[in-house]
Each structure stands twice: as structure tokens, then as C-alpha cells.
Amino acid sequence: MNAAVVLCLRKRVSRWQILLGQNEVKNWLRSTEHTTAIMRYPGEWKFPGGCLEDGDKDLKHTAIRELQEE
């Protein structure tokens, strides 16, 4: 699977800042041998990004589209 991530940097005086997104992340956790339960971890930090879609020309376009969506 092809995916892209955007790393946004901003220089403030003598240090760099990194833009991160924050949202709810869904992780699958196997609770028994026969069932799977969704565990949610609100507030996790992430870089803007996602998977290559059919309309994307290349991974750069994917990264820009994902940044705009988020």
C-alpha cells in the first residue's frame, strides 16, 4: 500500500516547531479467540497523511490532498 505523510515545519526565533494533528484513533484489539473489540484512544497525535487514492497523480499529490482534508 502506498501512503504519504506531510511534515510541516515552522521556524520560531532559534527553534523549529512541527505541526501535528490530533484526533481519535481506532485500534483493533483481540479480546477473545473468536471476537475482536474496537479500542479507542482519544487525543493521539499524528502527522497529516493517508493512502494513495485513484485520483492522485503521485504521492506528493496524496500528501497535499490529505493535508487539505485534515
BAFI-3210 file (N, C-alpha, C; in Angstrom, 3 decimals, decimal comma, padded with zeros to 6 digits):
// residues 70
n [1|2|3|4|5|6|7|8|9|10|11|12|13|14|15|16|17|18|19|20|21|22|23|24|25|26|27|28|29|30|31|32|33|34|35|36|37|38|39|40|41|42|43|44|45|46|47|48|49|50|51|52|53|54|55|56|57|58|59|60|61|62|63|64|65|66|67|68|69|70]
n.u [000,839|000,617|001,408|001,335|002,876|002,743|005,112|005,161|007,058|008,005|009,883|010,715|012,170|014,904|014,331|012,704|009,334|006,883|004,069|001,353|-001,437|-004,438|-006,545|-009,204|-008,172|-008,646|-008,079|-007,667|-008,316|-007,762|-010,012|-010,966|-010,617|-012,393|-013,628|-013,402|-012,671|-013,243|-010,956|-010,654|-008,613|-008,623|-007,344|-004,752|-001,657|-000,703|000,861|-000,275|-001,654|-002,088|-003,536|-002,721|-004,953|-007,232|-007,568|-005,260|-002,256|000,374|002,491|003,129|000,933|-000,991|-000,182|-000,575|-003,357|-004,350|-003,474|-005,031|-007,574|-007,478]
n.v [-001,166|002,175|005,201|008,568|011,211|014,391|016,646|019,405|022,185|024,945|027,767|029,337|031,970|030,783|028,102|025,135|024,335|021,746|020,847|019,038|016,780|016,076|013,541|011,091|007,787|004,621|001,439|-001,996|-004,614|-007,800|-009,487|-011,961|-015,396|-015,643|-013,203|-009,688|-006,562|-003,035|-000,670|002,572|005,429|008,448|011,623|011,114|012,003|012,892|012,874|014,727|012,822|010,003|007,303|006,537|007,460|006,673|009,013|010,478|011,885|011,338|010,495|012,921|014,525|013,075|013,553|016,357|016,535|015,079|016,713|019,012|017,912|017,353]
n.w [000,000|-000,892|000,699|002,030|003,907|005,498|006,646|008,435|009,028|011,087|011,644|014,601|015,958|017,400|017,237|015,955|015,070|014,904|013,017|014,112|013,946|015,809|016,857|017,183|017,432|016,069|017,182|016,638|018,843|019,907|021,805|022,625|021,629|019,516|018,934|018,131|019,509|019,339|020,340|021,602|021,485|022,425|021,369|020,399|018,854|015,512|012,236|009,368|006,781|004,496|002,519|-000,904|-003,423|-006,161|-007,812|-007,366|-008,582|-007,860|-005,005|-003,808|-004,477|-003,091|-000,419|-000,235|-000,726|001,474|003,584|003,107|003,544|006,242]
ca.u [000,000|001,343|000,858|002,177|002,752|003,261|005,808|005,151|007,989|007,964|010,991|010,395|013,408|016,039|013,899|011,733|008,082|006,314|002,617|000,777|-002,887|-004,897|-007,885|-009,469|-007,573|-009,285|-007,170|-008,346|-007,717|-008,407|-010,414|-011,046|-010,173|-013,387|-014,182|-012,492|-013,304|-012,582|-010,497|-010,462|-007,632|-008,810|-006,291|-003,416|-001,060|-000,288|001,193|-001,296|-001,276|-003,009|-003,280|-002,849|-006,279|-007,237|-007,441|-003,974|-001,228|001,572|002,448|003,124|-000,472|-001,655|000,157|-001,232|-004,795|-004,602|-003,293|-006,216|-008,713|-007,357]
ca.v [000,000|003,440|006,242|009,758|011,994|015,752|017,141|020,868|022,804|026,407|028,250|030,398|032,508|029,857|026,696|024,672|023,754|020,765|020,792|017,707|016,722|015,300|013,002|009,791|006,704|003,335|000,300|-003,273|-005,396|-009,109|-009,650|-013,400|-016,165|-015,595|-011,865|-008,547|-005,362|-001,779|000,146|003,941|006,197|009,825|012,596|010,754|012,952|012,260|013,725|014,645|011,915|008,917|006,379|006,925|007,166|006,577|010,311|011,098|011,749|010,747|010,582|014,334|014,932|012,407|014,273|017,666|016,293|014,675|017,902|019,838|017,239|017,397]
ca.w [000,000|-000,933|001,562|002,120|005,134|005,391|007,824|008,357|009,965|011,188|012,474|015,553|016,515|017,318|017,317|014,967|015,563|013,976|013,037|014,279|014,096|016,957|016,656|017,784|016,677|016,349|017,125|016,844|019,911|020,006|023,194|022,862|020,467|018,436|018,710|018,118|020,045|018,971|021,456|021,150|022,234|022,000|021,592|019,931|017,920|014,262|011,104|008,326|005,701|004,216|001,412|-002,299|-003,979|-007,622|-008,457|-007,052|-009,632|-007,254|-003,544|-003,423|-004,573|-001,964|000,806|-000,261|-000,557|002,856|004,419|002,909|004,182|007,701]
c.u [000,893|000,642|001,846|001,871|003,346|003,914|005,928|006,046|007,826|009,082|010,525|011,666|014,526|015,616|012,845|010,499|007,539|004,802|002,172|-000,743|-003,239|-006,309|-008,047|-008,899|-008,275|-008,266|-007,964|-007,591|-008,457|-008,726|-010,576|-010,562|-011,113|-013,949|-013,089|-013,255|-012,526|-012,219|-010,218|-009,501|-007,736|-007,571|-004,898|-002,941|-000,583|000,126|000,050|-000,810|-002,297|-002,624|-003,477|-004,227|-006,219|-007,019|-006,110|-002,960|000,005|001,470|002,499|001,688|-001,279|-001,425|-000,548|-002,736|-005,135|-004,450|-004,510|-007,440|-008,664|-007,280]
c.v [001,241|004,468|007,394|010,507|013,371|016,121|018,647|021,439|024,315|026,835|029,435|030,797|031,479|028,393|026,400|024,142|022,823|020,760|019,339|017,835|015,892|014,823|011,676|008,712|005,409|002,221|-000,969|-004,077|-006,721|-009,373|-011,121|-014,110|-016,000|-014,204|-010,807|-007,324|-004,130|-001,036|001,537|004,667|007,657|010,680|012,197|011,753|012,223|013,308|013,631|013,719|010,825|008,142|007,023|006,514|007,218|007,912|011,005|010,835|011,025|010,934|012,026|014,869|014,314|013,180|015,624|017,511|015,946|015,850|018,813|019,234|017,357|018,816]
c.w [000,000|-000,066|001,630|003,405|004,885|006,712|007,663|009,443|009,930|012,119|013,311|016,268|016,360|017,404|016,255|015,677|014,487|014,146|013,129|014,330|015,309|016,678|017,376|016,868|017,069|016,177|017,386|017,888|020,023|021,468|023,586|021,608|019,275|018,148|018,736|018,612|019,598|020,241|020,912|022,079|021,810|022,269|021,158|018,880|016,680|013,248|010,098|007,213|005,505|002,981|000,052|-002,794|-005,500|-008,325|-008,228|-008,165|-009,119|-005,737|-003,051|-003,446|-003,426|-000,677|000,873|-000,060|000,870|003,811|004,314|003,594|005,692|008,188]
res [m|n|a|a|v|v|l|c|l|r|k|r|v|s|r|w|q|i|l|l|g|q|n|e|v|k|n|w|l|r|s|t|e|h|t|t|a|i|m|r|y|p|g|e|w|k|f|p|g|g|c|l|e|d|g|d|k|d|l|k|h|t|a|i|r|e|l|q|e|e]
***
